[in-house]
Amino acid sequence: MARTSAAPSYFHVGVPWRRFNIALTAALLLREMVKLHLLFAGGDAAKREMVKSSLRRDPLFVLRRCASGADALRVAAQWRPDLLLLDPVMPDIDAPAMLARLRLRRSTAGIPVVFAAARQSPAECARLDALGAAGVIEKPFDRLDLAAELRRFVPVIGLLAPLSEHFLQRLEADARALAAYRRQLSQTGGEPAVASIGWIAHALAGAGGIYGFAGISSRSAALADVAEERRLGRASRRQVIVALDRLLKRIRPDDRATVSSPRAARRDGTAADRQQQREPARL
């Protein structure tokens, strides 16, 4: 497949697209905190291996692959990818039906879905757009350009790009604040931190979706929900801590000082709940 320097038709911003992709990637990597989680579903084994080899040298991406639609639906709900690349060749479900199932689930409804397909007619592109697809990448893939094409389906690249640096700064500050509230929550008397955790998580749920980090948005929404349940007395501290650690791990995957292991999160939350039962007046 011949390489071309022209930006694809879905890129409408007057910025040299290759240079912009390099600049955005550098900004994200310098932060050492945000990666794009990509789920590739469908295709044959050779196609899945080709996608892996195309993206392995791009440190911005964290890739997972699924052969079937059922596996992809399960992984999408658990892993909360930022982007889903969908090959129509799947043994158990067609791609439009899978997209419809993704949109029915709250945990996966906000994930941008890109179809990998042969050249489509205008009518077929309109049909995919009506189904809610973010776009189409033409097969066969160009190994050298696949990462650059995928990055441009994330909303942070485009009209929102000038604001991306502000969002990354805010994300870093929110991660520090959440880590501090996490320490408070694991101690006696830390219950007031739940309200602040819920407020930050609610704000990040909206901003993460706007800037194209669907995984962060989904984890934040889950944390906001459990924080509200805790405020109403229907969730434990342990549940809040587990949800908080999942979000912190998504924002700072390599920061072991900030994010505890799942076992430690459960231990901290259980100990705090027991202490609360013994000393309710201090809360």
Order of alpha helices (4+ residues) and beta strands (2+ residues): alpha-beta-alpha-beta-alpha-beta-alpha-beta-alpha-beta-alpha-alpha-alpha-alpha-alpha-alpha
